[in-house]
Amino acid sequence: MSGKLALSDEILLSVSEPARYIGGEINSVVKDKSKVDIRFAMCFPDVYEIGMSHLGIQILYDMFNRQEGIWCERVYSPWPDLDKIMRERHIPLFALESQDPVRDFDFLGITLQYEMCYPNILQILDLSGIPLHAGERTWQDPIVIGGGPCSYNPEPIAPFFDLFYIGEGEVVYGQLMELYRKCRRENSSREDFLRQAAKIPGIYVPSLYRVSYAADGTIAEMTPASADVPASVSRQLVMDMDHAVYPEKPLVPFIRATQDKATLEVMRGCIRGCRFCQAGMIYRPVREKSPERLEELADRILRSTGYEEITLSSLSTSDCRCLPEILDYLIENDEKKGVNVSLPSLRIDAFSLDVMKKVQDVRKSSLTFAPEAGTQRMRDVINKGLTEEDILHGSAMAFRLGWTKVKLYFMLGLPGETREDLQGIAELAEKVAETYYDTIPKEERKGKVQVGFSTSFFVPKPFTPFQWARMDTADEFLEKAAVVNARKKEMLNNRALRYSWHDAATSELEGVFARGDRRIAPVIERAYRDGALFDAWTEYFDADRWKRAFAEEGVDPGFYINRERPVGEKLPWDFINCGVTKDFLAREWQRAKEGVVTPNCRQQCMGCGARRFGGGVCFENQG
């Protein structure tokens, strides 16, 4: 942090967690403003503790700040207590490092990690004094650019953004920055900059596309406004993971973040092909880092941060081929220094359990599995690639290794679900509890088993085989949760089982945002002006506020979520080429309806389209 704080001591002492707003953390970057010609404010539109846990921002922060002439700073959503004070006292939103107003920056980059943060995007713009609508901005305002998973359907928030970056940020930002320098040097108009930016691969400029609608409300066509604007936008991704930028000196927060540990990304992508999983499709193909690079990064990150825990991050860490090697290295080298290793996203198999035994304190931790569905029929529909035998065998091994607490994650509302599938969720939890008593002799038991199981509500996402699926209403979701809960109460080991379920109304809204089009933007704006903020937080979400906003804008949310879409319908995100083809997704949708399992990428290539990127798992077994 340089210079004077944007907030007075009086304000800082009156709000919760003032350390969210002062900057100056270990490894934060402060540059000489006189030697910088591009200032980039990198925003995560949620509270500091969530934003500081986001690996993507750490990577881009590091990438930009390695470059001469660019200074990247951070901004997060002020918590409601400070939001109120800033509005009352007309204090502009500021970046942490310099404490300068965000409106003074050249770029405002907003990470779109989950749909429920959309009202917070408007908070960021509003508190910064930036017009909410891209069409009202001038060179006096930053270029507002969005990126991240939700940019794979940017349409519900398109009017609020000048640009979207589709894909992984390490690839074409350099081109965009050089174009910006050129246009400012030549006194080009803002519109000219945007028109030229649209020609850079992966850059989408919403204002340069026109959308028309058919009589039934579906999209008739989406066309470029002129011939020099590309008709489709192609996802950008890094193929050489060893030479990709990765922060060796990541930021260390002053207060406990959600993920308060060092993060080592071992690979990108997933071989599994679960039909509900957007990340598993949009990050194809699997690309791994080498063990040598991982060892080097681990040493440097731990040395530069002082963290005492390192997590090996990916969508499915146990599928990383060098996992045994990197684990042995970390355990051998770092446990002597008191460093713990944590492993998210492992599968239920002998290898994973052996790994977890090495790195987890079984006395303190619970073991987490994600069967996703209660019956084998449903697991085949969603292509989970997991049998009941796998789950129970894995549970038995875990109990033998000393675990007594297990968490199971499921989804309700999956396509084709029956009452038997719902009851199967409680029945599977019961079978896991029974496995404990069947496996561990009475005299060897360390107390009673605890099986916690929770259900989230299925939300169909773009670029998945389920993107055409109907989504349940909030009432239907709650009825299904009641079926599961009633069955749970009938179980012999009912007292060992704990069941919880996600909020149905927020899931419904997430579905509208995930599959909506530009007609949703006025609804978001109206709800924001009515007080919507931090809707991802249960205590701030108000379903009635959103019902009013939809009604006042004359938009029926059911049109977007409560109907199955025909495969031939033009979808709002069809202009994006994400590598995985629509034909492949349609084939998988049909296989789901037939309950046919698709092999994973290492078992058999199914021709999803990701091979066109020229690397990763698609070429593992060649020469």
C-alpha positions as CSV (number, residue, x, y, z in Angstrom):
1,M,0.0,0.0,0.0
2,S,1.3,3.4,-0.9
3,G,0.4,6.8,0.6
4,K,-2.8,7.7,2.5
5,L,-5.6,5.2,3.1
6,A,-8.9,5.9,1.3
7,L,-10.9,5.4,4.5
8,S,-10.3,7.3,7.7
9,D,-9.5,5.5,11.0
10,E,-12.9,6.5,12.2
11,I,-14.6,4.5,9.4
12,L,-12.2,1.6,9.6
13,L,-12.8,1.2,13.3
14,S,-16.6,1.2,12.7
15,V,-16.8,-1.6,10.2
16,S,-16.3,-5.4,10.5
17,E,-12.9,-6.7,9.4
18,P,-11.2,-3.4,8.5
19,A,-8.2,-5.3,7.2
20,R,-10.3,-6.0,4.1
21,Y,-9.7,-2.5,2.9
22,I,-6.2,-1.4,3.7
23,G,-4.0,-3.4,1.3
24,G,-0.3,-3.9,2.2
25,E,-0.4,-7.7,2.4
26,I,2.7,-9.9,2.1
27,N,3.6,-10.1,-1.6
28,S,1.3,-7.3,-2.7
29,V,2.8,-5.2,-5.5
30,V,3.3,-1.4,-5.4
31,K,4.7,0.3,-8.4
32,D,5.8,3.9,-9.3
33,K,2.8,5.4,-11.0
34,S,5.0,7.7,-13.1
35,K,6.5,4.6,-14.8
36,V,3.1,2.9,-15.5
37,D,1.0,3.5,-18.6
38,I,-1.7,0.9,-18.0
39,R,-3.5,0.5,-14.7
40,F,-5.6,-2.6,-14.3
41,A,-8.1,-3.0,-11.3
42,M,-8.7,-6.7,-10.9
43,C,-12.1,-7.3,-9.1
44,F,-13.7,-10.3,-7.5
45,P,-17.3,-9.1,-6.8
46,D,-17.7,-10.7,-3.4
47,V,-16.2,-10.1,0.1
48,Y,-12.4,-10.0,0.5
49,E,-12.1,-13.4,2.2
50,I,-13.7,-15.1,-0.8
51,G,-11.9,-13.1,-3.4
52,M,-8.5,-13.7,-1.8
53,S,-9.1,-17.4,-2.1
54,H,-9.5,-17.3,-5.9
55,L,-6.5,-18.8,-7.7
56,G,-7.4,-17.1,-11.1
57,I,-7.0,-13.6,-9.7
58,Q,-3.7,-14.6,-8.1
59,I,-2.4,-15.8,-11.5
60,L,-3.5,-12.7,-13.4
61,Y,-2.3,-10.4,-10.7
62,D,1.1,-12.0,-11.0
63,M,1.1,-12.1,-14.8
64,F,0.2,-8.4,-15.2
65,N,2.6,-7.2,-12.5
66,R,5.6,-9.0,-14.1
67,Q,5.2,-6.6,-17.1
68,E,6.8,-3.2,-17.2
69,G,4.3,-0.4,-17.7
70,I,1.3,-2.3,-16.2
71,W,0.2,-2.1,-12.6
72,C,-2.5,-4.5,-11.5
73,E,-4.3,-3.8,-8.2
74,R,-7.2,-5.5,-6.5
75,V,-10.7,-4.5,-5.6
76,Y,-13.4,-6.5,-3.8
77,S,-17.1,-5.9,-2.9
78,P,-17.4,-3.7,0.3
79,W,-19.4,-5.6,2.9
80,P,-22.9,-4.0,3.5
81,D,-21.7,-2.0,6.5
82,L,-19.1,-0.2,4.5
83,D,-21.3,-0.1,1.4
84,K,-23.8,2.0,3.4
85,I,-21.1,4.4,4.7
86,M,-19.5,4.9,1.2
87,R,-22.9,5.8,-0.3
88,E,-23.8,8.2,2.6
89,R,-20.4,10.0,2.4
90,H,-19.9,9.7,-1.4
91,I,-16.6,7.8,-1.0
92,P,-15.6,6.3,-4.4
93,L,-14.6,2.7,-4.5
94,F,-10.9,2.3,-4.5
95,A,-8.2,-0.3,-5.2
96,L,-6.3,-1.8,-2.3
97,E,-2.7,-1.2,-3.4
98,S,-2.7,2.5,-4.2
99,Q,-6.1,3.3,-2.5
100,D,-6.9,5.3,-5.7
101,P,-10.4,5.5,-7.1
102,V,-11.3,2.6,-9.4
103,R,-12.6,5.1,-12.0
104,D,-9.0,6.4,-12.5
105,F,-7.9,3.1,-13.9
106,D,-7.7,2.1,-17.6
107,F,-9.3,-1.4,-17.1
108,L,-11.7,-2.9,-14.6
109,G,-11.5,-6.7,-14.9
110,I,-14.3,-8.5,-13.1
111,T,-14.1,-12.2,-12.4
112,L,-17.4,-14.0,-13.0
113,Q,-17.0,-17.1,-10.8
114,Y,-20.7,-17.7,-9.9
115,E,-24.0,-16.3,-11.1
116,M,-25.3,-15.2,-7.7
117,C,-22.7,-12.4,-7.6
118,Y,-24.3,-10.5,-10.5
119,P,-25.9,-7.7,-8.4
120,N,-22.5,-7.2,-6.8
121,I,-21.1,-6.3,-10.3
122,L,-23.5,-3.4,-10.4
123,Q,-22.4,-2.4,-6.8
124,I,-18.8,-2.3,-8.0
125,L,-19.7,-0.1,-11.0
126,D,-22.1,2.1,-9.0
127,L,-19.7,2.8,-6.1
128,S,-16.9,3.5,-8.6
129,G,-19.0,6.2,-10.4
130,I,-18.8,4.2,-13.6
131,P,-22.1,4.2,-15.7
132,L,-23.8,0.8,-15.4
133,H,-24.4,0.5,-19.1
134,A,-21.4,0.1,-21.4
135,G,-23.0,2.3,-24.1
136,E,-22.9,5.3,-21.7
137,R,-19.2,5.2,-21.0
138,T,-16.5,7.4,-22.4
139,W,-12.6,7.4,-22.2
140,Q,-13.1,9.0,-18.7
141,D,-14.2,5.5,-17.6
142,P,-12.2,2.2,-17.4
143,I,-12.8,-0.5,-20.0
144,V,-14.9,-3.0,-18.1
145,I,-14.0,-6.6,-19.0
146,G,-15.4,-9.9,-17.6
147,G,-13.9,-13.3,-17.5
148,G,-14.3,-16.6,-15.7
149,P,-16.7,-19.6,-15.9
150,C,-19.9,-17.4,-16.1
151,S,-18.5,-15.7,-19.2
152,Y,-19.5,-18.8,-21.1
153,N,-22.9,-17.3,-21.1
154,P,-22.3,-13.6,-20.8
155,E,-25.7,-12.5,-22.2
156,P,-27.6,-11.8,-18.9
157,I,-25.0,-9.3,-18.0
158,A,-23.8,-8.2,-21.5
159,P,-25.1,-4.6,-21.3
160,F,-22.9,-3.9,-18.3
161,F,-19.6,-4.9,-19.9
162,D,-17.5,-3.5,-22.7
163,L,-15.7,-6.8,-23.3
164,F,-15.6,-10.4,-22.2
165,Y,-12.5,-12.6,-22.3
166,I,-13.6,-16.1,-23.2
167,G,-11.0,-18.6,-21.9
168,E,-7.9,-18.7,-19.8
169,G,-6.4,-15.3,-19.1
170,E,-2.8,-16.1,-19.8
171,V,-3.2,-16.2,-23.6
172,V,-4.3,-12.9,-25.3
173,Y,-4.2,-10.2,-22.6
174,G,-0.9,-9.1,-24.0
175,Q,-2.4,-8.4,-27.4
176,L,-5.3,-6.5,-25.8
177,M,-2.9,-4.3,-23.7
178,E,-0.8,-3.5,-26.8
179,L,-3.9,-2.6,-28.8
180,Y,-5.1,-0.3,-25.9
181,R,-1.7,1.5,-25.9
182,K,-1.8,1.9,-29.7
183,C,-5.4,3.3,-29.6
184,R,-4.6,5.8,-26.8
185,R,-1.4,6.9,-28.6
186,E,-3.3,7.5,-31.8
187,N,-6.3,9.2,-30.1
188,S,-8.6,6.6,-31.4
189,S,-12.2,6.6,-30.2
190,R,-13.4,4.2,-27.5
191,E,-15.7,2.6,-30.1
192,D,-12.7,2.1,-32.5
193,F,-10.8,0.4,-29.7
194,L,-13.7,-2.0,-29.0
195,R,-14.1,-2.8,-32.7
196,Q,-10.4,-3.7,-33.1
197,A,-10.5,-5.6,-29.8
198,A,-13.3,-7.8,-31.2
199,K,-10.9,-9.2,-33.8
200,I,-8.5,-10.5,-31.1
201,P,-9.3,-14.3,-30.6
202,G,-11.3,-14.9,-27.4
203,I,-12.5,-11.3,-27.1
204,Y,-16.3,-10.7,-27.2
205,V,-17.7,-7.2,-27.5
206,P,-21.5,-7.4,-26.8
207,S,-22.3,-4.0,-28.3
208,L,-21.1,-5.2,-31.7
209,Y,-23.8,-8.0,-31.9
210,R,-27.5,-7.8,-32.6
211,V,-30.0,-10.3,-31.1
212,S,-33.5,-10.8,-32.5
213,Y,-36.3,-13.0,-31.0
214,A,-38.9,-15.3,-32.5
215,A,-42.6,-15.0,-31.7
216,D,-42.3,-17.8,-29.1
217,G,-39.6,-15.9,-27.2
218,T,-36.7,-18.0,-28.3
219,I,-33.7,-16.4,-30.0
220,A,-34.2,-16.1,-33.8
221,E,-30.6,-15.0,-34.5
222,M,-27.5,-13.3,-33.2
223,T,-25.5,-11.5,-35.8
224,P,-22.4,-9.2,-35.8
225,A,-23.3,-5.6,-36.4
226,S,-20.8,-5.4,-39.3
227,A,-18.8,-7.7,-41.6
228,D,-15.5,-7.1,-39.9
229,V,-16.8,-8.5,-36.6
230,P,-16.3,-12.3,-36.2
231,A,-19.5,-14.4,-36.1
232,S,-18.2,-16.6,-33.3
233,V,-15.7,-16.2,-30.5
234,S,-13.2,-19.0,-29.7
235,R,-12.1,-20.0,-26.2
236,Q,-8.5,-19.4,-25.5
237,L,-6.5,-21.9,-23.4
238,V,-2.9,-22.6,-22.2
239,M,-1.5,-25.8,-23.6
240,D,2.0,-25.7,-22.1
241,M,1.3,-25.8,-18.4
242,D,5.0,-25.9,-17.4
243,H,5.8,-22.6,-19.0
244,A,2.5,-20.9,-18.1
245,V,2.7,-18.0,-15.6
246,Y,2.1,-19.1,-12.0
247,P,2.6,-17.0,-8.9
248,E,5.6,-18.0,-6.9
249,K,4.9,-15.2,-4.4
250,P,1.1,-15.3,-4.0
251,L,-0.7,-12.7,-1.9
252,V,-1.1,-13.6,1.8
253,P,-4.2,-12.1,3.4
254,F,-4.1,-10.3,6.8
255,I,-7.3,-12.1,7.9
256,R,-8.3,-15.7,7.5
257,A,-9.5,-16.3,3.9
258,T,-11.9,-19.1,2.9
259,Q,-8.9,-21.0,1.5
260,D,-6.1,-20.0,3.9
261,K,-3.3,-22.1,2.5
262,A,-0.9,-22.3,-0.4
263,T,-2.4,-23.5,-3.6
264,L,-0.5,-25.6,-6.1
265,E,-2.5,-26.2,-9.4
266,V,-1.4,-29.7,-10.6
267,M,-3.5,-29.7,-13.8
268,R,-6.4,-28.2,-15.7
269,G,-9.4,-30.1,-17.1
270,C,-11.0,-33.4,-16.1
271,I,-11.1,-36.8,-17.9
272,R,-14.4,-37.9,-16.4
273,G,-17.2,-36.3,-18.5
274,C,-19.9,-36.0,-15.8
275,R,-22.9,-34.7,-17.8
276,F,-23.9,-32.0,-15.3
277,C,-20.4,-30.5,-14.9
278,Q,-19.6,-27.3,-16.8
279,A,-16.0,-27.1,-15.6
280,G,-15.4,-30.7,-16.9
281,M,-16.4,-29.6,-20.4
282,I,-15.1,-26.0,-20.7
283,Y,-11.6,-26.8,-19.3
284,R,-11.0,-29.7,-21.7
285,P,-8.6,-31.2,-22.6
286,V,-6.7,-32.3,-19.4
287,R,-3.3,-30.6,-19.3
288,E,-0.8,-31.5,-16.5
289,K,2.2,-29.9,-15.0
290,S,5.4,-32.0,-14.8
291,P,6.5,-33.2,-11.3
292,E,9.7,-31.2,-11.6
293,R,7.8,-28.0,-12.2
294,L,5.4,-28.8,-9.3
295,E,8.2,-29.5,-6.9
296,E,9.9,-26.2,-7.9
297,L,6.7,-24.2,-7.5
298,A,5.8,-25.8,-4.1
299,D,9.2,-24.9,-2.7
300,R,9.1,-21.3,-3.9
301,I,5.5,-20.7,-2.8
302,L,6.0,-22.1,0.7
303,R,9.2,-20.1,1.1
304,S,7.6,-16.9,0.0
305,T,4.4,-17.1,2.0
306,G,5.2,-18.9,5.3
307,Y,2.1,-21.1,4.9
308,E,2.0,-24.3,6.8
309,E,-0.5,-26.1,4.5
310,I,-0.4,-26.6,0.8
311,T,-3.4,-27.9,-1.3
312,L,-3.0,-29.7,-4.6
313,S,-5.7,-28.2,-6.7
314,S,-7.5,-29.4,-9.8
315,L,-11.0,-30.7,-10.8
316,S,-10.0,-34.3,-10.1
317,T,-6.7,-34.5,-8.4
318,S,-6.5,-38.3,-8.1
319,D,-6.5,-38.4,-12.0
320,C,-3.2,-36.5,-12.1
321,R,-0.6,-39.1,-13.3
322,C,2.3,-37.6,-11.3
323,L,0.3,-37.4,-8.0
324,P,2.2,-40.2,-6.2
325,E,5.5,-38.6,-7.2
326,I,4.7,-35.0,-6.1
327,L,3.0,-36.3,-2.9
328,D,6.1,-38.3,-1.9
329,Y,8.2,-35.2,-2.5
330,L,6.0,-33.0,-0.4
331,I,5.7,-35.5,2.4
332,E,9.4,-36.2,2.5
333,N,10.6,-32.6,2.2
334,D,7.9,-30.5,3.9
335,E,6.5,-32.6,6.7
336,K,9.9,-32.1,8.5
337,K,9.1,-28.3,8.3
338,G,5.6,-28.8,9.7
339,V,3.8,-28.3,6.4
340,N,0.6,-30.2,5.9
341,V,-0.7,-31.4,2.5
342,S,-4.4,-31.3,1.6
343,L,-6.2,-32.9,-1.3
344,P,-9.6,-31.8,-2.5
345,S,-11.5,-33.6,-5.2
346,L,-10.3,-37.2,-4.8
347,R,-12.3,-40.2,-5.9
348,I,-13.4,-43.1,-3.7
349,D,-10.8,-45.7,-4.5
350,A,-7.9,-47.5,-2.9
351,F,-5.3,-45.2,-4.2
352,S,-7.1,-42.0,-3.0
353,L,-7.6,-43.5,0.4
354,D,-4.0,-44.5,0.7
355,V,-3.1,-40.9,-0.2
356,M,-5.5,-39.4,2.2
357,K,-4.2,-41.6,5.0
358,K,-0.7,-40.1,4.3
359,V,-1.8,-36.5,4.4
360,Q,-4.8,-36.2,6.6
361,D,-5.2,-36.4,10.4
362,V,-8.0,-38.9,10.6
363,R,-8.8,-37.8,14.1
364,K,-9.8,-34.3,13.0
365,S,-11.1,-34.7,9.5
366,S,-14.1,-36.1,7.9
367,L,-13.9,-37.9,4.6
368,T,-15.9,-36.4,1.7
369,F,-17.3,-38.3,-1.2
370,A,-19.6,-37.1,-4.0
371,P,-21.8,-39.9,-5.3
372,E,-24.1,-37.1,-6.7
373,A,-27.0,-39.6,-7.1
374,G,-28.6,-42.2,-4.8
375,T,-29.1,-45.1,-7.3
376,Q,-26.9,-46.7,-9.9
377,R,-29.4,-45.9,-12.6
378,M,-29.1,-42.2,-11.9
379,R,-25.3,-42.3,-11.6
380,D,-25.3,-43.9,-15.1
381,V,-27.6,-41.1,-16.4
382,I,-25.2,-38.4,-15.2
383,N,-22.1,-40.5,-16.2
384,K,-20.6,-40.3,-12.8
385,G,-18.5,-43.5,-13.4
386,L,-19.0,-44.7,-9.8
387,T,-20.7,-47.8,-8.6
388,E,-22.4,-48.5,-5.2
389,E,-19.7,-51.2,-4.8
390,D,-17.0,-48.5,-5.2
391,I,-18.7,-46.3,-2.6
392,L,-19.2,-49.0,0.0
393,H,-15.8,-50.6,-0.6
394,G,-14.2,-47.1,-0.3
395,S,-16.2,-46.4,2.9
396,A,-15.1,-49.7,4.4
397,M,-11.4,-49.0,3.7
398,A,-11.8,-45.5,5.2
399,F,-13.3,-46.9,8.4
400,R,-10.4,-49.4,8.6
401,L,-8.0,-46.6,8.3
402,G,-9.6,-44.8,11.2
403,W,-12.1,-42.4,9.9
404,T,-15.5,-42.3,11.6
405,K,-17.0,-39.2,9.9
406,V,-18.1,-39.3,6.3
407,K,-19.8,-36.5,4.2
408,L,-21.7,-37.4,1.0
409,Y,-22.8,-34.9,-1.6
410,F,-25.8,-35.5,-3.9
411,M,-28.0,-33.5,-6.3
412,L,-31.8,-33.3,-6.5
413,G,-33.7,-32.6,-9.7
414,L,-31.5,-34.5,-12.1
415,P,-33.1,-35.3,-15.5
416,G,-35.2,-38.4,-15.4
417,E,-35.2,-38.7,-11.6
418,T,-37.8,-40.9,-9.9
419,R,-39.1,-41.3,-6.3
420,E,-36.9,-44.4,-6.0
421,D,-33.8,-42.4,-6.9
422,L,-34.7,-39.8,-4.2
423,Q,-35.2,-42.5,-1.6
424,G,-32.0,-44.1,-2.8
425,I,-30.0,-41.1,-1.4
426,A,-31.1,-41.7,2.2
427,E,-30.7,-45.5,1.6
428,L,-27.1,-45.1,0.4
429,A,-26.2,-42.9,3.4
430,E,-27.7,-45.7,5.6
431,K,-25.6,-48.4,3.8
432,V,-22.5,-46.3,4.4
433,A,-23.4,-46.2,8.2
434,E,-24.1,-50.0,8.1
435,T,-20.7,-50.6,6.5
436,Y,-19.0,-49.0,9.5
437,Y,-20.7,-51.5,11.9
438,D,-20.1,-54.4,9.5
439,T,-16.4,-53.6,9.1
440,I,-15.2,-52.5,12.5
441,P,-15.5,-55.0,15.4
442,K,-17.3,-53.5,18.4
443,E,-14.2,-53.6,20.6
444,E,-12.2,-51.6,18.0
445,R,-14.7,-48.8,17.3
446,K,-13.7,-45.3,18.2
447,G,-17.2,-44.0,19.0
448,K,-20.2,-43.9,16.7
449,V,-20.1,-43.3,13.0
450,Q,-21.4,-40.0,11.6
451,V,-22.7,-39.8,8.1
452,G,-23.6,-36.3,6.9
453,F,-25.3,-36.1,3.5
454,S,-26.4,-33.0,1.7
455,T,-28.3,-32.2,-1.5
456,S,-27.8,-29.3,-3.8
457,F,-30.4,-28.6,-6.5
458,F,-29.5,-29.4,-10.0
459,V,-28.9,-26.3,-12.2
460,P,-28.4,-27.0,-16.0
461,K,-25.3,-25.1,-17.2
462,P,-24.2,-24.0,-20.7
463,F,-21.8,-26.3,-22.6
464,T,-22.9,-29.4,-20.8
465,P,-25.0,-32.3,-22.1
466,F,-27.7,-31.1,-19.7
467,Q,-27.9,-27.6,-21.1
468,W,-31.2,-28.5,-22.8
469,A,-32.7,-30.1,-19.6
470,R,-35.7,-28.8,-17.7
471,M,-35.0,-27.5,-14.2
472,D,-37.4,-28.1,-11.3
473,T,-39.3,-25.3,-9.6
474,A,-38.4,-24.3,-6.1
475,D,-41.5,-26.1,-4.8
476,E,-40.6,-29.3,-6.7
477,F,-37.1,-29.2,-5.2
478,L,-38.4,-28.8,-1.7
479,E,-40.9,-31.7,-2.2
480,K,-38.0,-33.9,-3.3
481,A,-36.0,-32.9,-0.2
482,A,-38.9,-33.8,1.9
483,V,-39.0,-37.3,0.3
484,V,-35.3,-37.8,1.1
485,N,-35.8,-36.5,4.6
486,A,-38.8,-38.8,5.3
487,R,-36.9,-41.8,4.0
488,K,-33.9,-40.9,6.2
489,K,-36.1,-40.9,9.3
490,E,-37.2,-44.5,8.5
491,M,-33.6,-45.7,8.6
492,L,-32.3,-48.0,11.3
493,N,-29.2,-45.8,11.8
494,N,-31.3,-42.5,11.6
495,R,-29.5,-41.0,14.6
496,A,-26.1,-41.5,12.9
497,L,-27.3,-39.7,9.8
498,R,-27.5,-35.9,9.3
499,Y,-29.3,-34.5,6.2
500,S,-29.2,-30.9,4.9
501,W,-30.3,-29.3,1.7
502,H,-29.5,-26.2,-0.3
503,D,-31.8,-23.2,-0.6
504,A,-34.2,-23.8,-3.5
505,A,-35.0,-20.2,-4.4
506,T,-31.4,-19.3,-4.9
507,S,-30.9,-22.4,-7.1
508,E,-33.9,-21.3,-9.2
509,L,-32.4,-17.8,-9.7
510,E,-29.0,-19.3,-10.5
511,G,-30.7,-21.3,-13.3
512,V,-32.2,-18.2,-14.8
513,F,-28.8,-16.4,-14.8
514,A,-27.0,-19.5,-16.1
515,R,-29.2,-20.0,-19.2
516,G,-30.7,-16.5,-19.6
517,D,-30.3,-14.0,-22.5
518,R,-30.0,-10.2,-22.6
519,R,-33.6,-9.8,-21.5
520,I,-32.5,-10.8,-18.0
521,A,-30.2,-7.7,-17.6
522,P,-33.0,-5.2,-16.8
523,V,-34.3,-7.7,-14.1
524,I,-30.8,-7.7,-12.4
525,E,-30.6,-3.9,-12.6
526,R,-34.1,-3.5,-11.1
527,A,-33.4,-5.9,-8.3
528,Y,-30.1,-4.2,-7.6
529,R,-31.7,-0.8,-7.4
530,D,-34.3,-2.4,-5.0
531,G,-31.4,-3.4,-2.7
532,A,-30.2,-6.8,-4.0
533,L,-26.6,-7.4,-2.9
534,F,-24.6,-10.4,-1.7
535,D,-27.3,-12.7,-2.9
536,A,-24.9,-15.7,-2.6
537,W,-25.1,-15.1,1.1
538,T,-28.3,-16.6,2.6
539,E,-28.8,-13.8,5.1
540,Y,-29.0,-11.2,2.3
541,F,-31.0,-13.1,-0.3
542,D,-34.6,-11.9,-0.6
543,A,-36.7,-14.1,-3.0
544,D,-39.6,-11.6,-3.0
545,R,-37.3,-8.8,-4.2
546,W,-36.5,-10.9,-7.3
547,K,-40.1,-11.9,-7.9
548,R,-41.0,-8.2,-8.0
549,A,-38.1,-7.5,-10.4
550,F,-39.2,-10.2,-12.8
551,A,-42.9,-9.1,-12.6
552,E,-42.0,-5.4,-13.1
553,E,-39.9,-6.2,-16.1
554,G,-42.5,-8.5,-17.6
555,V,-40.0,-11.5,-17.7
556,D,-41.1,-15.0,-16.9
557,P,-38.3,-16.9,-15.2
558,G,-40.0,-20.2,-16.0
559,F,-39.3,-19.6,-19.7
560,Y,-35.6,-20.0,-19.0
561,I,-35.6,-22.9,-16.6
562,N,-38.9,-24.9,-16.4
563,R,-39.0,-26.2,-20.0
564,E,-36.8,-28.8,-21.8
565,R,-35.2,-27.0,-24.7
566,P,-35.2,-28.8,-28.1
567,V,-31.7,-29.6,-29.4
568,G,-32.4,-27.4,-32.4
569,E,-33.2,-24.3,-30.4
570,K,-30.7,-21.4,-30.8
571,L,-29.1,-20.9,-27.4
572,P,-27.8,-17.6,-26.0
573,W,-24.2,-18.9,-25.9
574,D,-24.1,-20.6,-29.3
575,F,-21.8,-17.9,-30.7
576,I,-19.0,-19.2,-28.4
577,N,-16.8,-22.0,-29.7
578,C,-15.5,-23.6,-26.6
579,G,-13.8,-26.6,-28.3
580,V,-16.3,-29.2,-27.2
581,T,-18.8,-29.4,-30.1
582,K,-22.6,-29.0,-29.8
583,D,-22.9,-32.4,-31.7
584,F,-20.9,-34.1,-28.9
585,L,-23.1,-32.5,-26.2
586,A,-26.3,-33.6,-28.1
587,R,-25.0,-37.2,-28.3
588,E,-24.3,-37.2,-24.6
589,W,-27.7,-35.8,-23.9
590,Q,-29.2,-38.7,-25.8
591,R,-27.0,-41.2,-24.0
592,A,-28.1,-39.7,-20.7
593,K,-31.7,-40.4,-21.7
594,E,-30.8,-43.9,-22.5
595,G,-28.7,-44.4,-19.3
596,V,-25.6,-45.2,-21.3
597,V,-22.2,-44.6,-19.7
598,T,-19.5,-42.9,-21.7
599,P,-15.9,-43.9,-21.0
600,N,-13.5,-41.4,-19.6
601,C,-10.9,-39.7,-21.8
602,R,-8.1,-42.1,-20.9
603,Q,-10.2,-45.1,-21.6
604,Q,-11.5,-44.1,-25.0
605,C,-11.6,-40.9,-27.1
606,M,-15.3,-40.0,-27.8
607,G,-14.6,-37.2,-30.2
608,C,-15.7,-34.3,-28.1
609,G,-13.8,-31.8,-30.2
610,A,-11.0,-30.8,-27.7
611,R,-8.4,-32.6,-29.8
612,R,-8.3,-29.5,-32.0
613,F,-6.2,-27.8,-29.3
614,G,-3.4,-30.1,-30.2
615,G,-2.2,-31.3,-26.8
616,G,-3.1,-32.6,-23.4
617,V,-4.8,-35.9,-22.7
618,C,-5.9,-36.2,-26.4
619,F,-2.3,-36.9,-27.3
620,E,-0.9,-38.7,-24.2
621,N,-0.5,-42.1,-25.8
622,Q,1.2,-40.9,-29.0
623,G,4.9,-41.1,-29.5
